[in-house]
Amino acid sequence: MPKTKLLLASLAAASAFAAIPLTASAAIGLYVDIAPPPPRHEAVPAPRPGYVWDQGYWDRRDGRYVWVKGHWIHERHGMHWHPSHWAKRDGRWELERGNWSHEG
């Protein structure tokens, strides 16, 4: 009997986690009508082995632009880092978040 209860509890827990969309926030685009301010000048530090520099960018939080400072991120061998940036499309501004792509 205890094994049956443990199995049922495990199945219930697993199904609860399966129902949570873990990657949903990554697919949400951010579009605004107001252009971001010009990028701030940040001194780029000297290269650091095993890391790539992620430049600073303007993010949109609580209805206003907030500067996110540049920082180091672990490099991924065989991949290229594309930093976050704003692009104008169809008269609106879209934040394209930083991401990795395969070199090639």
N, C-alpha and C positions, 0 to 999 in steps of 0.2 A: 503493500500500500504506500509506504513513504516514497518509493521510486516513482510511482504513478503521479503523485502530487508534485514531486520535483520536476518531472518531465512536463507536466501541464504548466507549471509556473515558468519554466524555461521557454516553452512555446509562446506563452502569453507575453513575456518580456520581449522576445525576438520579434513578434508581430507588432508590438508597440513601436519598436525602433524602426521597423521597416516602413511604417506609415509616415515617418518624419522625413520631409524632403530636405536632405542635407545640403544639396547643391543649388537649391532654388535661388538663393541670394546672389550667386555668381552670374546668373543669367539675366538679372534685372538691369535694364539700361537706365541711365540718368540723362534726361533731356531737359534743357531750360531755354528760355527765350533771351536771357541776359548773358552777354558775353563775359567770360572770365577776365579778371584783371591780367595785365601782362605778367609773365613769369618773373619771379624774383631772381636776382643774381645770387648764386651760391658758389663759393669756392669749392671746386672738386678736389678732394684729397688725392694724394699720390696713390697709385694702384696698390691693391692689397691682395696677396696671393689667396686664391680660393673664393674670392668675392667679386661681385660686380656692383658698381655704383648705380643706385636708383635715384635719379634726379628728383628734386622737389616739384610739386605741382599744386594747383588749386583744386580743392575738393569742395563739394557742396554739402553743407550740414545745417540743418534747422533753417533752411531758406536763405542762407548766405554763404559766401565763399570763405573758405578757411585754408590757409597755407599749410601743406604737409611738407616738412623738411626732407631733404634728400638723406638717404641712409644706405648702408651696405646690406646686400642680400647674398646668401650662399649661391655660388655659381653652380650651374648644372652642366656637366660636360656634354658636349655635342648639341647644346641649345643656345639660343640667343635671346637676351632680355629686351623687351619693348616697353619703355617706360609709360606710365599713365600720361595722357594728354587729352586736350579738348579738340574736337573736330566739328566744323559747321556743316550740317546736312539739312537740306530743305528749309533753310531759314532758322533752324534751331541748333543749339549747341549740345553735343553729346560727349560725355566723359567716357573715354576708352581706358579702362583700367589696365595697369601693367600686366604683361603676360609673357610666357616663354613660348618660343617656337623652335622647331628643329632647324639646325643649320643645314644649308644645302644648296 
